[in-house]
Amino acid sequence: MVYSGAQREFIGLNRARNAVLETAIVATRTHLISAAEIRADVARLQIIVDKTAGPREQEAMALLTDHIANKLASSATALATGG
C-alpha cells in the first residue's frame, strides 16, 4: 500500500433519527392529515425506531407518539362535541 487516508470520518446513516424526524413532521400536521393516515405513518416509522434506535431516539419517539395521540384524541373530542 502506497497511501491511505480519509478526508473525514463517515458518520453513517441513522435510520432511527430520520424516522423520529419524520414523526416530528407528522406531529406538526395533525390538523392537515386524516387520523388514519397519521396512525399508519407513525406505525411504519415506529418499526424503524424499534429496530435501530438508541435511548435518545426511543425517548424522542415516545414523546412524539404521546403528543400525536393527545392531539388526535382532542380533535376527536372536539368533533364529537361540536367544538
The first five atom37 places (N, CA, C, CB, O) and aatype in JSON, in Angstrom:
{
  "aatype": [12, 19, 18, 15, 7, 0, 5, 1, 6, 13, 9, 7, 10, 2, 1, 0, 1, 2, 0, 19, 10, 6, 16, 0, 9, 19, 0, 16, 1, 16, 8, 10, 9, 15, 0, 0, 6, 9, 1, 0, 3, 19, 0, 1, 10, 5, 9, 9, 19, 3, 11, 16, 0, 7, 14, 1, 6, 5, 6, 0, 12, 0, 10, 10, 16, 3, 8, 9, 0, 2, 11, 10, 0, 15, 15, 0, 16, 0, 10, 0, 16, 7, 7],
  "atom_mask": [
    [1, 1, 1, 1, 1],
    [1, 1, 1, 1, 1],
    [1, 1, 1, 1, 1],
    [1, 1, 1, 1, 1],
    [1, 1, 1, 0, 1],
    [1, 1, 1, 1, 1],
    [1, 1, 1, 1, 1],
    [1, 1, 1, 1, 1],
    [1, 1, 1, 1, 1],
    [1, 1, 1, 1, 1],
    [1, 1, 1, 1, 1],
    [1, 1, 1, 0, 1],
    [1, 1, 1, 1, 1],
    [1, 1, 1, 1, 1],
    [1, 1, 1, 1, 1],
    [1, 1, 1, 1, 1],
    [1, 1, 1, 1, 1],
    [1, 1, 1, 1, 1],
    [1, 1, 1, 1, 1],
    [1, 1, 1, 1, 1],
    [1, 1, 1, 1, 1],
    [1, 1, 1, 1, 1],
    [1, 1, 1, 1, 1],
    [1, 1, 1, 1, 1],
    [1, 1, 1, 1, 1],
    [1, 1, 1, 1, 1],
    [1, 1, 1, 1, 1],
    [1, 1, 1, 1, 1],
    [1, 1, 1, 1, 1],
    [1, 1, 1, 1, 1],
    [1, 1, 1, 1, 1],
    [1, 1, 1, 1, 1],
    [1, 1, 1, 1, 1],
    [1, 1, 1, 1, 1],
    [1, 1, 1, 1, 1],
    [1, 1, 1, 1, 1],
    [1, 1, 1, 1, 1],
    [1, 1, 1, 1, 1],
    [1, 1, 1, 1, 1],
    [1, 1, 1, 1, 1],
    [1, 1, 1, 1, 1],
    [1, 1, 1, 1, 1],
    [1, 1, 1, 1, 1],
    [1, 1, 1, 1, 1],
    [1, 1, 1, 1, 1],
    [1, 1, 1, 1, 1],
    [1, 1, 1, 1, 1],
    [1, 1, 1, 1, 1],
    [1, 1, 1, 1, 1],
    [1, 1, 1, 1, 1],
    [1, 1, 1, 1, 1],
    [1, 1, 1, 1, 1],
    [1, 1, 1, 1, 1],
    [1, 1, 1, 0, 1],
    [1, 1, 1, 1, 1],
    [1, 1, 1, 1, 1],
    [1, 1, 1, 1, 1],
    [1, 1, 1, 1, 1],
    [1, 1, 1, 1, 1],
    [1, 1, 1, 1, 1],
    [1, 1, 1, 1, 1],
    [1, 1, 1, 1, 1],
    [1, 1, 1, 1, 1],
    [1, 1, 1, 1, 1],
    [1, 1, 1, 1, 1],
    [1, 1, 1, 1, 1],
    [1, 1, 1, 1, 1],
    [1, 1, 1, 1, 1],
    [1, 1, 1, 1, 1],
    [1, 1, 1, 1, 1],
    [1, 1, 1, 1, 1],
    [1, 1, 1, 1, 1],
    [1, 1, 1, 1, 1],
    [1, 1, 1, 1, 1],
    [1, 1, 1, 1, 1],
    [1, 1, 1, 1, 1],
    [1, 1, 1, 1, 1],
    [1, 1, 1, 1, 1],
    [1, 1, 1, 1, 1],
    [1, 1, 1, 1, 1],
    [1, 1, 1, 1, 1],
    [1, 1, 1, 0, 1],
    [1, 1, 1, 0, 1]
  ],
  "atom_positions": [
    [[0.85, -1.16, 0.0], [0.0, 0.0, 0.0], [0.9, 1.23, 0.0], [-0.97, -0.01, 1.22], [1.84, 1.33, 0.79]],
    [[0.6, 2.14, -0.89], [1.4, 3.33, -1.02], [0.84, 4.47, -0.17], [1.49, 3.75, -2.48], [1.6, 5.21, 0.46]],
    [[-0.48, 4.59, -0.14], [-1.1, 5.7, 0.58], [-2.46, 5.28, 1.1], [-1.22, 6.95, -0.33], [-3.2, 4.55, 0.44]],
    [[-2.78, 5.74, 2.26], [-4.11, 5.52, 2.85], [-4.5, 6.77, 3.62], [-4.13, 4.25, 3.77], [-3.67, 7.37, 4.3]],
    [[-5.76, 7.15, 3.51], [-6.19, 8.34, 4.24], [-7.68, 8.56, 4.05], [0.0, 0.0, 0.0], [-8.35, 7.86, 3.29]],
    [[-8.16, 9.52, 4.77], [-9.57, 9.87, 4.67], [-9.71, 11.38, 4.84], [-10.41, 9.11, 5.73], [-8.98, 12.0, 5.61]],
    [[-10.64, 11.94, 4.1], [-10.89, 13.37, 4.24], [-11.66, 13.67, 5.51], [-11.64, 13.9, 3.02], [-11.38, 14.65, 6.21]],
    [[-12.63, 12.83, 5.81], [-13.39, 12.96, 7.05], [-14.01, 11.61, 7.39], [-14.48, 14.07, 6.92], [-14.18, 10.75, 6.53]],
    [[-14.34, 11.45, 8.63], [-14.92, 10.2, 9.09], [-16.35, 10.09, 8.59], [-14.87, 10.1, 10.63], [-17.1, 11.06, 8.6]],
    [[-16.71, 8.89, 8.16], [-18.09, 8.63, 7.73], [-18.97, 8.54, 8.97], [-18.18, 7.33, 6.88], [-18.78, 7.67, 9.81]],
    [[-19.93, 9.44, 9.06], [-20.81, 9.47, 10.22], [-21.86, 8.38, 10.13], [-21.47, 10.85, 10.35], [-22.31, 7.87, 11.15]],
    [[-22.26, 8.03, 8.95], [-23.23, 6.96, 8.76], [-24.66, 7.48, 8.71], [0.0, 0.0, 0.0], [-24.94, 8.65, 8.95]],
    [[-25.51, 6.57, 8.4], [-26.92, 6.88, 8.33], [-27.58, 6.38, 9.6], [-27.58, 6.26, 7.07], [-27.35, 5.24, 10.02]],
    [[-28.38, 7.19, 10.19], [-29.1, 6.79, 11.38], [-30.58, 6.73, 11.02], [-28.83, 7.77, 12.59], [-31.27, 7.75, 11.03]],
    [[-31.04, 5.54, 10.7], [-32.43, 5.37, 10.27], [-33.4, 5.8, 11.36], [-32.7, 3.92, 9.87], [-34.44, 6.4, 11.07]],
    [[-33.08, 5.49, 12.61], [-33.98, 5.83, 13.71], [-34.1, 7.35, 13.86], [-33.49, 5.21, 15.02], [-35.19, 7.87, 14.08]],
    [[-33.0, 8.05, 13.74], [-33.03, 9.5, 13.86], [-33.87, 10.11, 12.74], [-31.61, 10.08, 13.84], [-34.63, 11.05, 12.97]],
    [[-33.72, 9.58, 11.55], [-34.52, 10.06, 10.43], [-36.01, 9.74, 10.63], [-34.03, 9.44, 9.12], [-36.86, 10.55, 10.28]],
    [[-36.31, 8.58, 11.2], [-37.7, 8.21, 11.47], [-38.31, 9.13, 12.52], [-37.78, 6.75, 11.94], [-39.47, 9.51, 12.42]],
    [[-37.52, 9.5, 13.52], [-38.0, 10.43, 14.54], [-38.26, 11.8, 13.91], [-36.98, 10.55, 15.71], [-39.26, 12.45, 14.23]],
    [[-37.39, 12.23, 13.03], [-37.6, 13.49, 12.33], [-38.88, 13.46, 11.51], [-36.4, 13.8, 11.43], [-39.66, 14.41, 11.54]],
    [[-39.1, 12.38, 10.79], [-40.33, 12.24, 10.0], [-41.56, 12.25, 10.9], [-40.29, 10.95, 9.17], [-42.59, 12.83, 10.55]],
    [[-41.46, 11.61, 12.06], [-42.57, 11.61, 13.01], [-42.84, 13.02, 13.53], [-42.27, 10.66, 14.18], [-44.0, 13.39, 13.71]],
    [[-41.8, 13.79, 13.76], [-41.97, 15.17, 14.2], [-42.7, 15.98, 13.14], [-40.61, 15.8, 14.51], [-43.53, 16.83, 13.46]],
    [[-42.39, 15.73, 11.9], [-43.09, 16.43, 10.81], [-44.56, 16.04, 10.81], [-42.44, 16.1, 9.44], [-45.43, 16.91, 10.67]],
    [[-44.84, 14.76, 10.96], [-46.24, 14.3, 11.03], [-46.95, 14.97, 12.21], [-46.31, 12.76, 11.15], [-48.11, 15.35, 12.1]],
    [[-46.26, 15.1, 13.33], [-46.86, 15.69, 14.54], [-47.28, 17.14, 14.31], [-45.88, 15.62, 15.7], [-48.22, 17.62, 14.94]],
    [[-46.6, 17.83, 13.42], [-46.95, 19.22, 13.15], [-48.09, 19.34, 12.15], [-45.74, 19.98, 12.64], [-48.59, 20.44, 11.88]],
    [[-48.51, 18.21, 11.59], [-49.54, 18.25, 10.54], [-50.81, 17.5, 10.93], [-48.99, 17.68, 9.26], [-51.57, 17.08, 10.06]],
    [[-51.04, 17.34, 12.23], [-52.21, 16.59, 12.66], [-53.52, 17.25, 12.24], [-52.19, 16.42, 14.17], [-54.54, 16.58, 12.1]],
    [[-53.49, 18.55, 12.03], [-54.69, 19.26, 11.59], [-54.9, 19.19, 10.08], [-54.62, 20.71, 12.03], [-55.94, 19.61, 9.57]],
    [[-53.91, 18.66, 9.36], [-53.98, 18.6, 7.9], [-54.18, 17.19, 7.35], [-52.74, 19.19, 7.32], [-54.66, 17.03, 6.22]],
    [[-53.82, 16.18, 8.12], [-53.82, 14.8, 7.66], [-54.87, 14.02, 8.44], [-52.42, 14.15, 7.81], [-55.09, 14.28, 9.62]],
    [[-55.51, 13.07, 7.78], [-56.52, 12.26, 8.47], [-55.87, 11.42, 9.57], [-57.26, 11.35, 7.47], [-54.69, 11.06, 9.49]],
    [[-56.65, 11.13, 10.59], [-56.15, 10.35, 11.73], [-55.66, 8.98, 11.28], [-57.23, 10.19, 12.8], [-54.66, 8.48, 11.78]],
    [[-56.36, 8.36, 10.34], [-55.96, 7.04, 9.85], [-54.59, 7.09, 9.16], [-57.01, 6.49, 8.87], [-53.76, 6.2, 9.36]],
    [[-54.37, 8.12, 8.38], [-53.09, 8.28, 7.68], [-51.96, 8.55, 8.68], [-53.18, 9.42, 6.65], [-50.85, 8.04, 8.54]],
    [[-52.26, 9.37, 9.69], [-51.26, 9.66, 10.72], [-50.88, 8.38, 11.45], [-51.79, 10.71, 11.71], [-49.7, 8.1, 11.64]],
    [[-51.89, 7.61, 11.87], [-51.6, 6.36, 12.58], [-50.78, 5.4, 11.73], [-52.92, 5.68, 13.0], [-49.86, 4.75, 12.23]],
    [[-51.09, 5.31, 10.44], [-50.34, 4.43, 9.54], [-48.89, 4.89, 9.41], [-51.01, 4.39, 8.16], [-47.97, 4.07, 9.46]],
    [[-48.69, 6.19, 9.25], [-47.33, 6.73, 9.13], [-46.52, 6.48, 10.4], [-47.36, 8.23, 8.82], [-45.37, 6.05, 10.34]],
    [[-47.13, 6.76, 11.54], [-46.42, 6.59, 12.81], [-46.11, 5.11, 13.05], [-47.25, 7.16, 13.98], [-45.03, 4.78, 13.54]],
    [[-47.03, 4.22, 12.71], [-46.78, 2.79, 12.89], [-45.61, 2.33, 12.02], [-48.05, 1.97, 12.54], [-44.77, 1.55, 12.47]],
    [[-45.56, 2.82, 10.79], [-44.45, 2.47, 9.88], [-43.12, 2.98, 10.42], [-44.7, 3.05, 8.47], [-42.12, 2.27, 10.39]],
    [[-43.12, 4.2, 10.92], [-41.9, 4.79, 11.45], [-41.49, 4.16, 12.78], [-42.08, 6.3, 11.63], [-40.3, 4.05, 13.08]],
    [[-42.47, 3.73, 13.57], [-42.17, 3.09, 14.85], [-41.4, 1.79, 14.65], [-43.47, 2.81, 15.62], [-40.54, 1.45, 15.47]],
    [[-41.69, 1.07, 13.59], [-40.96, -0.17, 13.29], [-39.48, 0.12, 13.12], [-41.53, -0.86, 12.02], [-38.63, -0.61, 13.63]],
    [[-39.16, 1.18, 12.39], [-37.76, 1.55, 12.18], [-37.1, 1.9, 13.51], [-37.65, 2.73, 11.19], [-35.97, 1.48, 13.78]],
    [[-37.79, 2.67, 14.32], [-37.24, 3.06, 15.63], [-37.04, 1.83, 16.5], [-38.18, 4.07, 16.33], [-36.0, 1.69, 17.15]],
    [[-38.01, 0.93, 16.51], [-37.88, -0.29, 17.32], [-36.66, -1.11, 16.91], [-39.14, -1.14, 17.19], [-36.01, -1.71, 17.77]],
    [[-36.35, -1.13, 15.63], [-35.24, -1.95, 15.14], [-33.88, -1.29, 15.31], [-35.46, -2.26, 13.69], [-32.89, -1.99, 15.53]],
    [[-33.8, 0.04, 15.2], [-32.49, 0.67, 15.06], [-32.17, 1.77, 16.07], [-32.37, 1.23, 13.71], [-31.07, 2.32, 16.05]],
    [[-33.1, 2.1, 16.94], [-32.91, 3.28, 17.81], [-32.07, 3.0, 19.04], [-34.24, 3.81, 18.24], [-32.04, 1.89, 19.57]],
    [[-31.39, 4.05, 19.46], [-30.74, 4.06, 20.75], [-31.68, 4.72, 21.75], [0.0, 0.0, 0.0], [-32.82, 5.06, 21.41]],
    [[-31.22, 4.92, 22.97], [-32.08, 5.5, 24.01], [-32.62, 6.9, 23.66], [-31.31, 5.58, 25.3], [-33.77, 7.21, 23.97]],
    [[-31.81, 7.72, 23.04], [-32.26, 9.08, 22.69], [-33.4, 9.06, 21.7], [-31.09, 9.9, 22.12], [-34.39, 9.77, 21.86]],
    [[-33.26, 8.24, 20.67], [-34.31, 8.15, 19.66], [-35.58, 7.51, 20.22], [-33.81, 7.35, 18.45], [-36.68, 7.92, 19.88]],
    [[-35.42, 6.52, 21.09], [-36.58, 5.89, 21.71], [-37.35, 6.89, 22.56], [-36.15, 4.68, 22.56], [-38.58, 6.93, 22.52]],
    [[-36.63, 7.69, 23.33], [-37.28, 8.69, 24.17], [-37.99, 9.75, 23.32], [-36.25, 9.35, 25.1], [-39.12, 10.14, 23.62]],
    [[-37.32, 10.2, 22.28], [-37.92, 11.21, 21.4], [-39.17, 10.66, 20.72], [-36.91, 11.68, 20.36], [-40.17, 11.36, 20.6]],
    [[-39.1, 9.42, 20.26], [-40.26, 8.82, 19.6], [-41.42, 8.67, 20.58], [-39.88, 7.45, 19.0], [-42.57, 8.91, 20.21]],
    [[-41.14, 8.3, 21.81], [-42.19, 8.17, 22.82], [-42.87, 9.51, 23.08], [-41.62, 7.61, 24.13], [-44.09, 9.58, 23.18]],
    [[-42.08, 10.57, 23.17], [-42.65, 11.91, 23.38], [-43.53, 12.32, 22.19], [-41.52, 12.94, 23.58], [-44.61, 12.87, 22.38]],
    [[-43.05, 12.04, 21.0], [-43.82, 12.41, 19.82], [-45.1, 11.6, 19.69], [-42.97, 12.23, 18.58], [-46.15, 12.16, 19.36]],
    [[-45.04, 10.3, 19.93], [-46.25, 9.48, 19.8], [-47.27, 9.87, 20.86], [-45.9, 7.99, 19.93], [-48.48, 9.86, 20.59]],
    [[-46.82, 10.22, 22.06], [-47.75, 10.71, 23.09], [-48.4, 12.02, 22.64], [-47.0, 10.91, 24.44], [-49.61, 12.2, 22.78]],
    [[-47.6, 12.91, 22.1], [-48.12, 14.19, 21.62], [-49.16, 13.97, 20.51], [-46.97, 15.09, 21.1], [-50.23, 14.58, 20.52]],
    [[-48.84, 13.11, 19.58], [-49.75, 12.84, 18.46], [-51.04, 12.21, 18.98], [-49.09, 11.92, 17.42], [-52.13, 12.59, 18.56]],
    [[-50.92, 11.26, 19.88], [-52.12, 10.61, 20.45], [-53.0, 11.64, 21.16], [-51.72, 9.49, 21.44], [-54.22, 11.6, 21.02]],
    [[-52.4, 12.54, 21.9], [-53.17, 13.59, 22.59], [-53.86, 14.52, 21.6], [-52.25, 14.39, 23.51], [-55.01, 14.89, 21.79]],
    [[-53.15, 14.9, 20.53], [-53.74, 15.78, 19.52], [-54.91, 15.09, 18.82], [-52.68, 16.19, 18.5], [-55.95, 15.71, 18.59]],
    [[-54.74, 13.81, 18.48], [-55.82, 13.1, 17.81], [-57.01, 12.92, 18.74], [-55.34, 11.73, 17.3], [-58.16, 13.02, 18.3]],
    [[-56.75, 12.65, 20.01], [-57.84, 12.49, 20.98], [-58.6, 13.8, 21.17], [-57.29, 12.0, 22.33], [-59.83, 13.81, 21.22]],
    [[-57.86, 14.91, 21.27], [-58.53, 16.2, 21.46], [-59.32, 16.59, 20.21], [-57.51, 17.29, 21.81], [-60.38, 17.21, 20.31]],
    [[-58.8, 16.24, 19.05], [-59.54, 16.53, 17.8], [-60.81, 15.71, 17.72], [-58.66, 16.24, 16.57], [-61.86, 16.21, 17.29]],
    [[-60.72, 14.45, 18.14], [-61.91, 13.58, 18.13], [-62.94, 14.07, 19.12], [-61.52, 12.13, 18.44], [-64.14, 14.03, 18.84]],
    [[-62.49, 14.53, 20.28], [-63.4, 15.06, 21.29], [-64.07, 16.34, 20.79], [-62.65, 15.34, 22.6], [-65.27, 16.53, 20.98]],
    [[-63.31, 17.19, 20.16], [-63.86, 18.44, 19.63], [-64.91, 18.16, 18.55], [-62.74, 19.32, 19.06], [-65.94, 18.83, 18.49]],
    [[-64.65, 17.17, 17.71], [-65.62, 16.82, 16.68], [-66.88, 16.22, 17.28], [-65.0, 15.84, 15.69], [-67.99, 16.49, 16.81]],
    [[-66.72, 15.41, 18.32], [-67.86, 14.75, 18.95], [-68.75, 15.75, 19.68], [-67.38, 13.68, 19.92], [-69.97, 15.57, 19.74]],
    [[-68.15, 16.79, 20.23], [-68.93, 17.77, 20.99], [-69.35, 18.96, 20.14], [-68.12, 18.26, 22.19], [-70.05, 19.86, 20.6]],
    [[-68.91, 18.95, 18.9], [-69.28, 20.04, 18.01], [-68.46, 21.28, 18.18], [0.0, 0.0, 0.0], [-68.83, 22.35, 17.68]],
    [[-67.32, 21.17, 18.9], [-66.49, 22.35, 19.15], [-65.3, 22.31, 18.38], [0.0, 0.0, 0.0], [-64.48, 23.23, 18.47]]
  ]
}
